[in-house]
């Protein structure tokens, strides 16, 4: 399957088709941007194969496909990039060294003092991330760390400064009531819109629930439908440019005892049916590419 092929129009909800028509010109440019220049390819390859990455993180490359994913989103090593909610820094291990020489990277992380959501998890992840950055200055010394915390701190980078904003497996969190629900998601995507330059790209990957009619509105199982994500993002002002099935996993039934965390890498069931879930692999995921319009839409 061609990872960069736009899905047939018949499979795109009609309420989003207008967004695609408006971005038809951008689709041509996006398709042309799916090839890496030599400098960028070298930077990505060096980062992916770097000794700073653990063997366990490298083992996940088969599922997360970092080179293919960054290529699809139009990444270049001279860009200004924002990574929203980087967690413990799986992707930051690749982005930071790849951008260190010619680009710029902002990591918009959790607040150190969250008053809602799962603050224990957030603090552990933030602590791990800060330790990683502090222990490897040769890789992370140019990294700018900011805070993405609804509703108090949405100043994740200077306005209209970023060429590319990336978020991996986070959209489902922003609709969880404990994190703020749809209001948080809408404000977050609007903040992303504001920091991108006109024509800038939002690249999003998340656990995909296959049927919007049956999804859990609270996303308690960790899955969210493409339709819902597209609606939230386009409401913030973006146009949907392309979507890819490179992270589709047909083995994922989407129905597991501990939600998406039943699957690798979490394996929340421990040794119970462990081999079964390892065989399934990581979750079925959507891969969506949005663009901030180059010019304001007419009233």
Buried (B, 14 or more C-beta within 10 A) or exposed (E): EEBBEBEEEEEBEEEBEEBBEBBEEBBEBBBEBBEBEEEBBEBBEEBBEBEBBEEEBBEBBEBBBBBBBBBBBBBBBBBBBBBBBBBBBBBBBBBBBBBBEEBBBBBBBBBEEBEBBBBEEBBEBBEEBBEBBEEBEEBBEBBBBBBBBBEEEBBBBEEEBBBBBBBBBBBBBBBBBEBBBBEBBBBBBBBBBBBBBEEBBBBBBBBBBEEBEEBBEEBEBBBBBBBBBBBBBBEBBBBBBBBBBBBBBEEBEBEBEBBBBBBBEBBBBEEEBEEEBEEBBBBBBBBBBBBBBBEEEEE
